[in-house]
Amino acid sequence: MATTPGPVARSLVRLVAYYAVLVAGTLLLERAAPELRNAVAFPVPTGVTARELRRSLEAEAGGEAGAPGAPVPPPVITALAMAGALALVLPVAWVYMLTKRREGWDPSVVQTVILLPLAIAGIVVVVGHSLALAFSLAGLAAAVRFRNTLKDTKDAVYIFLAIAVGLAAGVQALALGFVVSVLFNGAVLALWALNVGDIYAAEAGGGLVLVQADATADRLVEATLAEHTKSWRLMERAPGAGGRTLSTYVVRLKKKTTPAALCDAIAAGGAAHGATAEFQPLPS
C-alpha cells in the first residue's frame, strides 16, 4: 500500500514545482512580448567603467537603447519589478515557515520578508538613475528610526535576502534575483535537513526526559533509552521526591518512537523501582 507523503515532502514538491512554473511562465512571457526582456533584465557589460555605465543607463532611460520595439512605459517597468520581487520572495517565506514549523515562526518576519522586497523594488525604480534623488532618499531614511527585536538572530538573514531580491528587481535584474532566491533556499534546506551546527535547536525528536526512580534502576532506564532513542546523554542527577533520584537525560528520539511511548517504556521497565518519566521539548 502506497504511503501518503508527509507535509515536508509536499512542501518540497510544491517549492520545486513553483520554481519550474515560474521559469516556464517567464520564458512564455518573453516570447510573447520580447520588448519586456530589457525591462526586467537590463544588460550590463563586464568591465564597463562608471562613466560608460552612466551613459548606458541614461540612454536606456531615454528610450535610446537598441532593443527592438517601442520603449516600455515606466509604470509597466515598475509593475514588472514589484511583481517579480513578489514572485521570487514567496518561496523564501515558505522555506522560512517550513524550517520553523516546530519551534514556531514569527508572523511579522514572514510579512516583512514578503513586503520588504516590493517596497525596495518600487523605491529603486522611482529613484531610477538620479544620484541627487538617491541621496535625498537616503537622508529621509536616516531620519526615520525603526525599533524591532527579532526573536531569533537567524531571522535577520531572511531580511538581508529580502533586501537583495528587492534590489535585484529594482535594477531590472530579475534573473539575478532568481539565482539568489534558489541558492538561498537550497542552502537553508540543506542546513536544516542535515542539522549542520545544530542550526535549529528544536529539531524533531529532541527533548529532555526527567526520570524519578531508585538509584538501582539506572541500568534499566539507560537500557530503555538505548533501545528507543537515536542518542541519549545524562545531563544531571539530583535528589527527588520520596528518597528517589531525579535524573535528567537529553535524548534524540527515533522516528517511530513517540515521547509518550518512551515514557511508558521507562515506567514499565522500572516499575519495580517506582520509576516515572516525563518528556519535555528542548527549549527554543
Rosetta blueprint (number, residue, H / E / L):
1 M L
2 A L
3 T L
4 T L
5 P L
6 G L
7 P H
8 V H
9 A H
10 R H
11 S H
12 L H
13 V H
14 R H
15 L H
16 V H
17 A H
18 Y H
19 Y H
20 A H
21 V H
22 L H
23 V H
24 A H
25 G H
26 T H
27 L H
28 L H
29 L H
30 E H
31 R H
32 A H
33 A L
34 P H
35 E H
36 L H
37 R H
38 N H
39 A H
40 V H
41 A E
42 F L
43 P L
44 V L
45 P L
46 T L
47 G L
48 V L
49 T L
50 A H
51 R H
52 E H
53 L H
54 R H
55 R H
56 S H
57 L H
58 E H
59 A H
60 E H
61 A H
62 G L
63 G L
64 E L
65 A L
66 G L
67 A L
68 P L
69 G L
70 A L
71 P L
72 V L
73 P L
74 P H
75 P H
76 V H
77 I H
78 T H
79 A H
80 L H
81 A H
82 M H
83 A H
84 G H
85 A H
86 L H
87 A H
88 L H
89 V H
90 L H
91 P H
92 V H
93 A H
94 W H
95 V H
96 Y H
97 M H
98 L H
99 T H
100 K L
101 R L
102 R L
103 E L
104 G L
105 W L
106 D L
107 P H
108 S H
109 V H
110 V H
111 Q H
112 T H
113 V H
114 I H
115 L H
116 L H
117 P H
118 L H
119 A H
120 I H
121 A H
122 G H
123 I H
124 V H
125 V H
126 V H
127 V H
128 G L
129 H L
130 S L
131 L H
132 A H
133 L H
134 A H
135 F H
136 S H
137 L H
138 A H
139 G H
140 L H
141 A H
142 A H
143 A H
144 V L
145 R L
146 F L
147 R L
148 N L
149 T L
150 L L
151 K L
152 D L
153 T L
154 K L
155 D H
156 A H
157 V H
158 Y H
159 I H
160 F H
161 L H
162 A H
163 I H
164 A H
165 V H
166 G H
167 L H
168 A H
169 A H
170 G H
171 V L
172 Q L
173 A E
174 L H
175 A H
176 L H
177 G H
178 F H
179 V H
180 V H
181 S H
182 V H
183 L H
184 F H
185 N H
186 G H
187 A H
188 V H
189 L H
190 A H
191 L H
192 W H
193 A H
194 L H
195 N L
196 V H
197 G H
198 D H
199 I L
200 Y L
201 A L
202 A L
203 E L
204 A L
205 G L
206 G E
207 G E
208 L E
209 V E
210 L E
211 V E
212 Q E
213 A E
214 D L
215 A H
216 T H
217 A H
218 D H
219 R H
220 L H
221 V H
222 E H
223 A H
224 T H
225 L H
226 A H
227 E H
228 H H
229 T E
230 K E
231 S E
232 W E
233 R E
234 L E
235 M E
236 E E
237 R E
238 A E
239 P E
240 G L
241 A H
242 G H
243 G H
244 R L
245 T E
246 L E
247 S E
248 T E
249 Y E
250 V E
251 V E
252 R E
253 L E
254 K L
255 K L
256 K L
257 T L
258 T L
259 P H
260 A H
261 A H
262 L H
263 C H
264 D H
265 A H
266 I H
267 A H
268 A H
269 G H
270 G L
271 A H
272 A H
273 H H
274 G L
275 A L
276 T E
277 A E
278 E E
279 F E
280 Q E
281 P E
282 L L
283 P L
284 S L
